[in-house]
Amino acid sequence: MKAVKPKQNLIVKQVSDSCMNIVINDSSKLVNIFGKNDENLRLIEKEVSVEIIPHGNTIQISGENSNVNIAKSIILDMVERDNLGVNNNIDEVSGSIRVRNVTTSKIESKKNIIKTKIKTILPRSLNQDEYINSIYNNPLTFGVGPAGTGKTYLAVAAAAYFLESGLVDKIILSRPAVEAGEKLGFLPGDLKEKIDPYLRPLYDALYDCLPSNKVQKGLDNNTIEIAPLAFMRGRTLENAFIILDEAQNCNSIQMKMFLTRLGINSKMVITGDPTQIDLPSNIKSGLLEAIQVTKNMSQTRQIKFSSDDVVRHSLVKKIIDAYDKILKK
């Protein structure tokens, strides 16, 4: 019987080609790993087609060798999340299952994590891992792909980390208000009230990653700035983390204007879904053009997400795949 110790307080024993034991020596971790009434283990058992039997602090996995190894990887993911103080709720476990069923590539989650005062976020797919890595290491990152892949949430979470760590002085959030034609003067209220409905997903992510009082203070003292895309012209954005969301709805002129705002010691993340363009048919998406223009440039990276990266309800992946099939016909 061969035993290896990939992590402290954890022993993996290969009993046979079809059976493996994982021994978790720290009993305080068991509830967060097993889940309420062992619901995490039951979910892995169902989705990966293995049999899982918990014995005290030992998890026995039986089944086809490849499936046993996938189940092991998912459980080790849960142990690592627990070590980082992350709650292994059913959504986290479902995300790990979907990712591990798609690829068995090792995600360098120890390196590419986002940690704020109230939350630790680990990548749930290889593309998410590469996305976070690019944000950390490049001034400009594009996150392109369908809804639910985490491209906007991870960008905002990274911005929160950079602000909290003092790596930037402010966060700037922008999003084209195509539904209003960016003619915000026709809408009631001040500028913030007019643009807020279009930036709600960014606000939601901010409040999820930072204490609410810190978000409000940032909005009050302008260290967190809400800037309609049309108001970015003429500015140089230095020592800032800048996010342009829903960039598929920028035209070419707007995108060029936005890209050239990047200043010293700044990060810029541009997210969008080319299948969700709301521009008039005679106007080319600036996002598509920018992807081509910056394709071979240094200090920039383009991460292309797919339905395999979806971290929402599993049904979302099926819906995206179904629509893709129809649109390709």
C-alpha positions, -999 to +999 in steps of 0.1 A: +000+000+000+015+033-011+010+065+009+018+100-001+013+133+018+005+160-007-006+184+021+000+187+058-026+170+080-037+150+050-028+115+038-038+099+005-036+061+004-039+042-029-055+010-018-059-004-053-065+008-089-101+012-081-100+023-044-084+052-025-085+065+010-081+101+020-074+106+057-080+141+072-062+142+105-078+175+116-113+166+126-123+203+128-122+204+090-146+175+085-179+194+086-167+220+059-154+192+037-182+166+041-210+192+041-243+190+060-254+154+062-225+146+039-242+165+011-208+174-005-197+138-007-231+127-020-229+153-048-194+142-058-206+105-057-235+112-080-218+135-105-185+116-108-199+081-107-180+068-077-189+053-044-178+074-014-179+060+022-168+082+051-154+064+081-146+088+109-119+110+094-113+088+064-130+091+030-130+060+009-135+064-028-142+034-051-149+032-088-131+034-122-095+047-117-100+079-137-132+088-118-115+080-085-087+104-094-113+131-103-131+127-070-098+129-052-089+162-069-123+176-060-119+166-023-084+181-023-098+213-037-122+214-008-094+208+017-074+237+002-105+260+003-109+251+039-073+259+046-079+293+031-110+299+052-135+294+023-169+278+030-174+247+009-210+253+001-228+233-025-222+259-052-184+258-046-184+220-048-206+220-079-181+244-095-152+221-087-171+191-101-178+208-134-142+220-137-126+187-128-149+168-152-137+191-180-100+191-173-077+174-148-050+201-154-036+214-121-048+248-112-022+268-094-048+281-069-023+287-042-007+313-064-036+328-082-060+336-054-078+368-046-080+376-009-098+406+006-106+413+043-139+394+041-134+369+013-109+345-003-116+336-039-101+307-057-103+300-094-128+274-104-114+266-138-081+268-157-093+298-176-102+316-144-068+307-131-051+322-162-074+352-160-064+361-124-027+354-133-030+379-162-046+406-141-018+403-116+010+403-143-003+425-172-015+461-174-043+451-198-064+420-197-094+410-218-120+386-203-142+374-232-170+349-230-206+340-220-224+351-189-218+332-156-181+325-162-169+349-135-151+374-157-168+405-142-169+392-106-132+382-106-122+416-121-140+435-094-126+412-067-091+418-080-098+455-080-109+453-043-077+434-034-055+460-052-072+489-034-071+473+000-034+464-005-025+500-014-013+488-049-037+514-065-053+546-052-087+541-067-111+518-086-129+531-117-159+512-129-174+519-164-200+503-185-217+515-218-254+523-211-265+512-245-301+507-233-302+544-226-282+553-257-259+569-232-283+599-234-284+600-197-298+635-196-333+621-204-332+600-172-343+614-139-318+621-110-282+630-107-254+613-126-250+585-100-287+578-099-288+577-137-259+553-143-264+531-112-289+507-128-265+498-155-236+492-131-256+471-106-236+439-113-204+457-105-218+471-072-230+437-062-195+422-067-180+451-047-203+447-018-195+409-019-158+415-016-155+446+006-173+456+039-203+477+030-191+507+050-158+507+031-176+506-003-198+535+008-168+555+021-150+548-012-180+561-032-181+592-009-144+601-012-141+591-048-116+562-043-144+541-059-156+560-089-185+553-112-177+567-146-200+565-176-180+556-206-189+588-224-173+608-195-139+591-198-127+612-227-096+634-220-086+617-188-053+599-179-060+573-153-029+567-132-026+545-100-060+531-107-077+498-113-101+504-142-128+480-153-149+483-185-178+458-183-201+448-212-175+461-236-191+444-266-215+474-266-187+499-272-182+512-307-147+515-322-142+551-313-153+546-277-130+515-273-099+533-287-107+563-264-110+540-234-078+520-241-057+552-244-068+564-209-044+538-193-018+556-172+012+548-151+009+521-125-027+512-136-045+480-143-072+478-169-096+449-173-121+448-202-149+422-201-176+413-226-196+387-245-194+390-283-227+370-286-246+398-267-240+428-288-268+454-285-254+479-310-272+488-342-263+463-370-244+490-389-220+497-360-190+474-354-183+463-318-152+480-305-145+449-284-141+426-314-118+452-331-097+457-299-092+419-296-077+419-331-057+451-326-040+439-294-038+402-303+000+401-305+009+429-282+031+424-251+018+433-217-017+423-226-036+390-225-069+378-238-087+351-219-115+334-238-141+317-216-165+291-227-196+273-213-172+249-195-162+278-172-198+287-161-200+288-123-237+295-120-264+269-120-255+239-141-285+246-163-268+279-175-241+258-193-268+238-210-286+269-221-255+285-235-245+253-254-281+250-268-281+287-281-246+282-296-258+252-316-288+272-329-267+303-338-241+281-357-268+267-380 
